[in-house]
């Protein structure tokens, strides 16, 4: 999945000479928290609701300096993404810099914006949660062939895998989360356990702290 697949293309922008009070009104009316700042056709910054109210936790309807200008409060230079960047690269950048959005540039042209909400939507799509499905989570040995064997066993049961996500557990194991096209995952989990797989979810027994 690429940035172009999740970005918002109808981007609402503002200018550097706009007052913070005006920006606040736009944010409230459009229910948004981030505005790219354009000087003509050129992206020169980004202003957020936190910039509008001086970095405090107050709501946008109380800007710190209502008559102050965007140019004095905006973040610059703006961190950006490209439409063909992988979604995970955009997420890594936003997490590392602790920022809530990335304007998307194709050359010098603003073509979209990616926010934290867009990344959450991407996660839902990548995990298959947006479709009727069941979840299976396993811990696989980190060696060749384990995932192939797992998918073959699922195919033998005439089930379709909608998504697969994996991440290392740090102990020679790989946590693997699958979405399959059935809500009845306990029979599948039992069958996988019978063939030696370590199934984490659905749990074999109720969890107790």
N, C-alpha and C positions, 0 to 999 in steps of 0.2 A: 504494500500500500504506500502510495506516494502523497506528498503534501497536496498536490493538485486534486487528489481524491477526497480530501476532507476540508479544504480551506473554504472560507466564505468569500464569494467573489463580488457580492454587492457591498463593497466596503464604504463605510461612512467615514469621512475624513474631516479634518479641520485645518485652519491655517495658523501660522505663528502669531498673527496679530489679533486672533480671537481672544476674548476675555475668558477667564476661568469660570465666571458666572454663566456665560453662554455655553461653554463646554459642558458644564454641569447640567444645564437644561436639556441639552442634546442627549447626554448619557441617560438621564431619567426618562425622557420621552421614548428613547429607542431601547431601553433596558440593556445597555452595553457598558463596559468598563474600560475599554481601550479605544483610542482614536489615533490613527496615523496622522502625522502633521505634514501637510504638503505646502511647499512654496512653488506655486505654479504646478508643473508636472513632476517636480522633484521631491522625493521623500526626504525630510530633514529631521524628523524626530517622531517620537511616540509619547502621547500623554495618557495617563491612566487616572482612575478615580482617586488613587492614593496621591498622585501628584497634585490633583485639584485641591485636596484638603490638607496639603502639607505633610503627607506621610502618616497622619494619625488614623485611628480606626473609626473616625466619624463618617457619617453617610455623606454622599455627594451633594445633598441639598444644603450643606454647610461648608462651602469652599472657604479656604483660609483667607484668600484675598480675592473677593468676587471681581474686582476691577483689574486684577493682575492679568498679565498676558501669557498665553500659552508658551511663547518663546522662552520665557523666564522659568517655566516649571517643567517643560518637557525633557524627556531622556534623549540624549544625543551623544554620539551618533547612534542611530537605531540599529539594533541587531535584526537581521533579516533571514529569510529562507528563500529557496528557489522552488518552483513548482515541481521539479523532478527530484527533490531531496526525499529520501526515505522518511516516513513518519517517525521512526525511532530516532533519527538524527535530530529532528525538530524537537522531540520530547527531551532528548539528552541535553540539547542547548538550553531549553527553557528551564530544565531542572538545575543545571549547573549554574546558570546566571540568576536563578530565582525570579524569573520574569513570567508574566501571564499571557504574553502574545508574541507573535512574530509576523510582521508584515511580510508579504510574499512578493518578491520582485522578479520579473522576467527582463533581464537587462536593467534598465533604469525605470521600467514601467511597473507601477503598482498594480498587481493583478489579483490580490487576495490578502486574507489575514487568517492566521491560525491562532486559536486560543486554547486554554486548558480544557474548555468544554468540548471543543472539536477533537482533542486528543482522547477524551473519555468516550466520545462517540466512536472513535476509531477502535478503541479497545473493545467496545461492545461488538463491533462488526468483526474484528479479528478473532474474537473468542466464539463467535456464532451464537451469542446470547439473544440476538434479535430474531432468531428462528426457534420454532418449537424443537427442543432437543434435550438430551440428557448429558450429564457431566460425569466423566470418569477421570480420576487422578491416580497416577501410579508413580512409584519410585523405581527407575530402571538403572541397572548397572551401566556405567559409562564405558561401554565397549561396543564395537561394531556388531550389528545384527539384531540388537534388542528391539529397536523400534520397528524394523522390518518384520520381525516375528510377531510383534504385537498387532500391527496392522493386518497381517495375514490372518490371524485368528479372528479378528473382528470381521474381516471380509467373509470368512467361512460361515459366520452367523448371519450373513446377508444384511449386514448393517453398513450404513454409509457414514464416513467420518466427515464432519462439517468443518472442523478446525483442529489443529494441533499446535500447542505451545509447549516449549521446553525451556528449562533453566537449570543450571548446575546447583546441586545441593552442597557442594564443597567437601563431600565425603566419598568421592568416587561414584556417586549416584547422580542421576539426572531426573529431576521432577518433570513429569509429562502430564499435561492436561489436555484431554480430548473432549470434543463435543460430537455426539453421535445422534443419528436421526431416530431416536426412541426416548421416551420418558421412562421406560422400564429398564433402568440401568443395573438394578441389583442382580438379576439373573446373569447379566454380562459380567459383572464384578465377580460373582461366584465362579463362573466358568474360567475367568482369567486367574483367579487364585488357585483353582484346581490344576492349572498348567504351570504353576510356579511363579506367577507374577505377584509383586507386592502392590496391592491396591490400597491406596490411601483413602479414596472416596469413590463411592459411598462406603462408609465405615462398616466393618463387619459386626461391631458391637457398639452400643451407645457410648458416646464420649463422656467421661467424668473427669473433673478437675482434681 
